[in-house]
Amino acid sequence: MITFENQTRRMPQIQAVLDKYQLTDLSQARALCQGFGFDPYSIVKETQTIAFEDAAWAYSLGAAIAIKRKHFRAEQAAESIGEALQAFCIPGSVAQQRKVGLGHGNLAARLLSEHSQCFCFLAGHESFAAAEGAIKIAQSANRVRTSPLRVILNGLGKDAAYLISRINGFNYVQTTFDYEAGELAISKQKRFSKGVNGEINCYGADDVMEGVAIMHHEQVDISITGNSTNPTRFQHPVAGTYKKERQLLNRPYFSVASGGGTGRTLHPDNVAAGPASYGMTDTMGRMHCDAQFAGSSSVPAHVEMMGLVGMGNNPMVGASVAVAVAVEKSCN
């Protein structure tokens, strides 16, 4: 028997979606995917090993919806995944109010679109959650894209960036920034692996100005903000400043606000509660974002308490892309 977190509160809207696509239950949804040679449940657990059960079943439903709708292109499948994630949102929650499930599907669809060239995990500091998401995207997205999607990490701290790069096999890029001239220079690079992970550029910045310069250097056109360390000092100011400057250049930029207390009551700069929460971090995210998530970029419990599924937002981005790619590879 399938059991998962907050099951009683979620099931009415989940059942409505199951009925819509003529699926008896979630077990049948997973079995349908397995019949095509892939298992969304396992993909979720491989992406973030501490993900909750509801996350694994939500993605199983999403992939099954894609199959039922014959959305066999990864970009289309991502939108179906978003429909399932939205069905798993608890009624009345922050996640439901912000349509966070649909937001995840839309973000994954953009990452799989040929119009997108560079995706950035924009963190308050370089983190393992950003690494989990980056690795899964790098492993998956380019299996179905014609032009490779470049994935980078950009956060505070050159030492932190070096450590994350060394542990995960990324390409560490050390920069220096001339504040008088406003120019960024690459002072050193060290690639820690020869595989896909080594294609991921990992930057550590000293401040917002250098962080924005890194975004321009890589020509980032999609980003997601990350962990709660220094959210008001780095990640949200970088995203907001870069968005303004990209608009002045008439270039696209899709900004996602996640983590850093976004929609969470436990963070010290979020003192309100529920869907009306407008703490400082929450406010900054809403000022620059095209889509706003709710909960932690890394901790499943923080996302769960906002009414979505128990999986960090950054790993969830990786899972959305990986499952959508699995649909395309298995169903064509």
C-alpha positions as CSV (number, residue, x, y, z in Angstrom):
1,M,0.0,0.0,0.0
2,I,1.3,3.4,-1.0
3,T,1.8,5.9,1.9
4,F,3.3,9.4,1.8
5,E,3.4,12.6,3.7
6,N,0.1,14.5,4.2
7,Q,-1.6,11.9,2.1
8,T,-5.2,12.6,3.4
9,R,-5.0,16.3,2.6
10,R,-3.5,15.8,-0.8
11,M,-5.6,12.9,-2.2
12,P,-8.8,14.7,-3.3
13,Q,-6.9,16.8,-5.9
14,I,-4.6,13.9,-6.8
15,Q,-7.5,11.6,-7.4
16,A,-9.1,14.2,-9.6
17,V,-6.0,14.2,-11.8
18,L,-5.8,10.4,-11.8
19,D,-9.5,10.3,-12.9
20,K,-8.8,12.9,-15.6
21,Y,-6.2,10.7,-17.2
22,Q,-7.9,7.4,-16.6
23,L,-5.4,6.2,-14.0
24,T,-6.7,4.0,-11.2
25,D,-4.1,5.0,-8.7
26,L,-0.4,6.1,-8.3
27,S,0.8,2.5,-8.5
28,Q,-0.7,2.3,-12.0
29,A,1.0,5.6,-12.9
30,R,4.4,4.2,-11.9
31,A,3.8,0.9,-13.6
32,L,2.9,2.7,-16.8
33,C,6.3,4.4,-16.8
34,Q,8.1,1.2,-15.9
35,G,6.4,-0.4,-18.9
36,F,8.2,2.1,-21.1
37,G,11.5,1.3,-19.4
38,F,12.1,4.0,-16.9
39,D,11.1,4.7,-13.3
40,P,10.5,8.3,-12.1
41,Y,10.4,7.1,-8.5
42,S,14.0,5.9,-8.7
43,I,15.1,9.0,-10.6
44,V,13.9,11.2,-7.7
45,K,15.6,9.1,-5.0
46,E,18.8,9.1,-7.1
47,T,18.7,12.9,-7.4
48,Q,18.3,13.6,-3.7
49,T,18.6,10.5,-1.5
50,I,16.7,12.2,1.4
51,A,13.7,13.2,-0.7
52,F,10.3,12.3,0.8
53,E,7.9,9.7,-0.6
54,D,5.5,12.3,-1.8
55,A,8.1,13.7,-4.2
56,A,8.8,10.3,-5.7
57,W,5.1,9.6,-6.3
58,A,4.4,13.1,-7.6
59,Y,7.0,12.6,-10.4
60,S,5.6,9.2,-11.1
61,L,2.3,10.8,-11.7
62,G,3.8,13.6,-13.8
63,A,5.6,11.2,-16.2
64,A,2.4,9.1,-16.5
65,I,0.5,12.2,-17.5
66,A,3.0,13.0,-20.1
67,I,2.6,9.5,-21.6
68,K,-1.2,9.7,-21.5
69,R,-1.1,13.1,-23.2
70,K,1.5,11.8,-25.7
71,H,3.9,14.6,-24.6
72,F,6.9,12.6,-25.7
73,R,9.2,15.6,-26.2
74,A,11.1,16.5,-23.0
75,E,10.0,20.1,-23.1
76,Q,6.3,19.0,-23.3
77,A,6.8,16.3,-20.6
78,A,8.1,19.0,-18.2
79,E,4.8,20.8,-18.4
80,S,2.9,17.6,-17.6
81,I,5.2,17.1,-14.6
82,G,4.3,20.5,-13.4
83,E,0.6,19.6,-13.5
84,A,1.3,16.6,-11.2
85,L,3.4,18.6,-8.8
86,Q,0.6,21.2,-8.6
87,A,-1.9,18.4,-7.8
88,F,0.3,17.4,-4.9
89,C,0.1,20.9,-3.4
90,I,-1.9,21.0,-0.1
91,P,-5.0,23.1,-0.4
92,G,-4.6,26.6,1.1
93,S,-0.8,26.3,1.3
94,V,1.8,28.7,0.1
95,A,2.7,26.3,-2.6
96,Q,-0.8,26.1,-3.9
97,Q,-1.3,29.9,-3.8
98,R,1.9,30.5,-5.7
99,K,1.3,27.6,-8.1
100,V,4.8,26.4,-7.3
101,G,4.2,23.0,-8.9
102,L,3.4,24.5,-12.3
103,G,6.4,26.8,-11.8
104,H,8.7,23.8,-11.5
105,G,7.3,22.4,-14.7
106,N,7.7,25.7,-16.5
107,L,11.3,26.1,-15.3
108,A,12.2,22.6,-16.5
109,A,10.5,23.3,-19.9
110,R,12.7,26.4,-20.3
111,L,15.8,24.5,-19.4
112,L,15.0,22.0,-22.1
113,S,14.2,24.6,-24.7
114,E,16.8,25.4,-27.4
115,H,16.2,29.1,-26.7
116,S,18.0,28.7,-23.3
117,Q,21.8,28.5,-23.4
118,C,23.0,29.0,-19.8
119,F,21.4,28.1,-16.4
120,C,22.8,29.4,-13.1
121,F,22.4,28.1,-9.6
122,L,22.7,31.5,-7.9
123,A,23.4,30.7,-4.2
124,G,24.0,32.7,-1.1
125,H,27.0,30.4,-0.8
126,E,28.2,27.5,-2.8
127,S,26.2,24.5,-1.6
128,F,25.6,20.8,-1.9
129,A,22.0,21.3,-2.9
130,A,23.0,23.4,-5.9
131,A,25.6,20.7,-6.8
132,E,22.9,18.0,-6.6
133,G,20.7,20.0,-9.0
134,A,23.5,21.0,-11.3
135,I,24.8,17.4,-11.7
136,K,21.4,16.0,-12.6
137,I,20.7,18.7,-15.2
138,A,24.2,18.3,-16.7
139,Q,23.7,14.5,-16.9
140,S,20.2,14.8,-18.4
141,A,19.3,17.9,-20.4
142,N,21.9,17.6,-23.1
143,R,20.8,14.1,-24.0
144,V,17.8,15.6,-25.8
145,R,19.0,19.1,-26.7
146,T,20.7,20.0,-30.0
147,S,22.8,22.8,-28.5
148,P,24.3,21.9,-25.1
149,L,22.9,23.7,-22.1
150,R,25.7,25.2,-20.0
151,V,25.3,24.9,-16.2
152,I,27.1,27.1,-13.7
153,L,27.2,27.8,-10.0
154,N,27.6,31.3,-8.7
155,G,27.8,32.1,-5.0
156,L,29.6,33.9,-2.3
157,G,33.1,32.6,-1.3
158,K,36.0,31.5,-3.4
159,D,37.1,28.9,-0.8
160,A,33.6,27.5,-0.7
161,A,33.4,27.3,-4.5
162,Y,36.8,25.5,-4.6
163,L,35.6,22.9,-2.1
164,I,32.3,22.3,-3.9
165,S,34.2,21.9,-7.2
166,R,36.8,19.5,-5.7
167,I,34.2,17.3,-4.0
168,N,31.9,17.1,-7.1
169,G,34.4,17.2,-9.9
170,F,33.4,20.6,-11.2
171,N,35.5,23.2,-13.1
172,Y,36.6,25.8,-10.5
173,V,36.8,29.2,-12.0
174,Q,38.6,31.8,-9.9
175,T,37.9,35.4,-10.7
176,T,39.2,38.9,-9.8
177,F,37.1,42.0,-10.2
178,D,38.5,45.5,-10.9
179,Y,36.1,47.8,-9.1
180,E,37.4,51.0,-10.6
181,A,37.2,49.7,-14.2
182,G,34.2,47.4,-13.5
183,E,35.9,44.5,-15.3
184,L,36.0,40.8,-14.5
185,A,39.0,38.7,-15.1
186,I,39.6,35.0,-14.9
187,S,42.7,34.4,-12.8
188,K,42.7,30.6,-12.6
189,Q,40.8,27.5,-13.6
190,K,41.0,24.0,-12.2
191,R,38.9,21.2,-13.6
192,F,38.5,18.4,-11.1
193,S,37.1,15.7,-13.5
194,K,37.0,14.8,-17.1
195,G,33.4,13.8,-17.3
196,V,30.1,15.7,-17.5
197,N,30.6,17.2,-14.0
198,G,33.8,18.8,-15.2
199,E,31.8,20.9,-17.7
200,I,30.0,22.7,-14.8
201,N,31.7,26.0,-14.1
202,C,31.7,26.9,-10.4
203,Y,32.4,30.5,-9.3
204,G,32.9,32.1,-5.9
205,A,32.3,35.9,-5.7
206,D,33.4,38.4,-3.1
207,D,30.3,40.6,-3.4
208,V,27.3,41.5,-5.5
209,M,29.2,43.5,-8.1
210,E,31.5,40.6,-8.9
211,G,28.4,38.2,-8.8
212,V,26.6,40.3,-11.5
213,A,29.8,40.5,-13.6
214,I,30.0,36.7,-13.5
215,M,26.4,36.5,-14.7
216,H,27.2,38.7,-17.7
217,H,30.4,36.8,-18.4
218,E,28.5,33.6,-18.7
219,Q,25.5,35.2,-20.5
220,V,23.1,33.6,-18.0
221,D,19.5,33.5,-19.3
222,I,17.9,31.5,-16.5
223,S,18.8,31.3,-12.8
224,I,17.4,30.0,-9.5
225,T,18.4,31.5,-6.2
226,G,19.6,29.1,-3.6
227,N,20.5,28.6,0.0
228,S,19.6,30.8,3.0
229,T,23.2,32.0,3.8
230,N,23.4,35.7,2.9
231,P,20.2,35.8,0.7
232,T,19.7,39.6,1.3
233,R,23.4,40.3,0.8
234,F,24.1,38.4,-2.4
235,Q,21.7,36.2,-4.3
236,H,18.6,38.4,-4.5
237,P,20.6,41.6,-5.2
238,V,22.5,39.8,-7.9
239,A,19.4,38.5,-9.6
240,G,17.6,41.8,-9.4
241,T,20.5,43.9,-10.6
242,Y,21.3,41.5,-13.4
243,K,17.6,41.4,-14.5
244,K,17.6,45.2,-14.8
245,E,20.8,45.2,-16.8
246,R,19.7,42.4,-19.1
247,Q,16.4,44.3,-19.9
248,L,18.4,47.3,-20.8
249,L,20.3,45.1,-23.2
250,N,17.0,43.8,-24.6
251,R,18.1,40.2,-23.7
252,P,15.9,37.6,-22.0
253,Y,16.4,36.5,-18.4
254,F,14.1,34.2,-16.5
255,S,14.6,34.6,-12.8
256,V,13.4,32.1,-10.2
257,A,13.3,33.0,-6.5
258,S,13.9,30.0,-4.2
259,G,15.4,29.3,-0.8
260,G,16.7,31.9,1.5
261,G,13.5,31.9,3.6
262,T,11.2,32.3,0.6
263,G,7.8,31.5,2.1
264,R,9.3,30.0,5.2
265,T,8.4,31.1,8.7
266,L,11.5,29.6,10.4
267,H,13.9,32.0,8.8
268,P,14.8,35.0,11.1
269,D,14.0,37.5,8.3
270,N,10.6,36.0,7.6
271,V,8.4,37.0,10.6
272,A,4.9,36.6,9.0
273,A,3.1,33.4,8.3
274,G,1.4,31.5,5.5
275,P,0.6,32.6,2.0
276,A,0.7,36.3,3.1
277,S,4.3,36.0,4.2
278,Y,6.2,39.1,3.2
279,G,9.4,38.9,5.3
280,M,12.5,40.6,3.9
281,T,13.8,37.6,1.9
282,D,10.3,36.9,0.6
283,T,9.9,40.5,-0.5
284,M,13.2,40.6,-2.3
285,G,12.4,37.4,-4.2
286,R,9.1,38.8,-5.3
287,M,10.7,41.9,-6.6
288,H,12.9,40.2,-9.3
289,C,11.3,36.8,-9.9
290,D,9.4,35.4,-12.9
291,A,8.5,32.4,-10.7
292,Q,8.7,32.1,-7.0
293,F,9.1,28.8,-5.2
294,A,8.5,28.2,-1.5
295,G,10.8,26.6,1.1
296,S,14.4,25.6,1.1
297,S,16.6,25.1,-1.9
298,S,18.0,22.0,-0.2
299,V,16.0,20.7,2.8
300,P,13.0,18.5,1.9
301,A,11.1,19.3,5.2
302,H,11.2,23.0,4.5
303,V,9.5,22.6,1.1
304,E,7.1,20.0,2.6
305,M,5.9,22.5,5.2
306,M,5.1,25.0,2.5
307,G,2.6,22.5,1.0
308,L,4.6,21.2,-1.9
309,V,6.5,17.9,-1.8
310,G,9.5,16.9,0.3
311,M,12.4,17.6,-1.9
312,G,14.8,20.6,-2.0
313,N,14.0,23.1,-4.8
314,N,17.4,22.8,-6.4
315,P,17.4,19.0,-6.6
316,M,13.8,19.2,-7.7
317,V,14.9,21.2,-10.8
318,G,17.3,18.4,-11.6
319,A,14.6,15.7,-11.1
320,S,12.1,17.6,-13.3
321,V,14.7,17.7,-16.2
322,A,15.8,14.1,-15.7
323,V,12.3,12.7,-15.6
324,A,11.2,14.7,-18.7
325,V,14.3,13.5,-20.5
326,A,13.5,9.9,-19.5
327,V,10.1,10.3,-21.1
328,E,11.5,11.5,-24.4
329,K,14.2,8.8,-24.5
330,S,11.9,6.0,-23.5
331,C,8.7,6.8,-25.4
332,N,10.0,7.7,-28.9
